[in-house]
Amino acid sequence: MEKRVFDGVEVVFVGLEDISDAEPQHYVDYVRERTTEPLKKINVVGCADGSVDLNYELQGPKFERIRRITGYLTGDLNSWNDSKRSEEHDRLKHDVAY
């Protein structure tokens, strides 16, 4: 197994030898042509017939938490007064399992 980083993307080669310096760039460019999401990691696995199995992982979009609290939709509590912040602090919060 060999790991290389090209243009901020980790490229992992498994079962392949004599990897050229241009190969990581080729795989990054290939995947980027097929998606608009930011690319995180590419796994290139050599197959017995000489082909490769290409798997990639995307970073996904940025996510901002929005909550509905006492009739308001908000991403953060920076603009809230002390009373509303206290009310939010005293609320029962539930854990979410992923």
MARKE-434912 format. One record per residue (C-alpha): x negated, y, z; residue in one letter. Coordinates in steps of 0.5 Angstrom, whole numbers, plus 500, padded with zeros to 3 digits. Each point is the difference from the previous one (the first is absolute). Layout:
XYZa/...
end
This chain:
500500500m/497507498e/503507502k/499506496r/503507501v/502504494f/503507499d/503498508g/503493498v/497494503e/499495495v/499493502v/497494496f/501493502v/497494496g/497504495l/492501499e/496505496d/505506501i/498506496s/500507502d/506502495a/504494502e/503504507p/502506496q/503496494h/505497505y/501506504v/502503493d/504494498y/505501506v/500507500r/503500493e/506496502r/502504507t/501507502t/499498508e/493501503p/496494500l/497497506k/496493498k/499495495i/499493500n/497496494v/500493501v/496495495g/504495497c/498493498a/502501492d/495507500g/506504501s/501505506v/506501505d/501507502l/503502506n/501507502y/502504506e/503507500l/500506505q/507501500g/503507500p/499505506k/506499505f/503505505e/504498505r/507504500i/505499506r/507502502r/500502506i/506504503t/503501493g/493503497y/496497495l/493501502t/493498498g/496503506d/502504506l/496506500n/506505498s/504497506w/501504507n/498497506d/507498502s/501496493k/493497501r/502498507s/506497498e/496496495e/495498505h/506497504d/503496495r/500492500l/495498495k/500493497h/494496497d/500498493v/497493498a/497500493y/
end
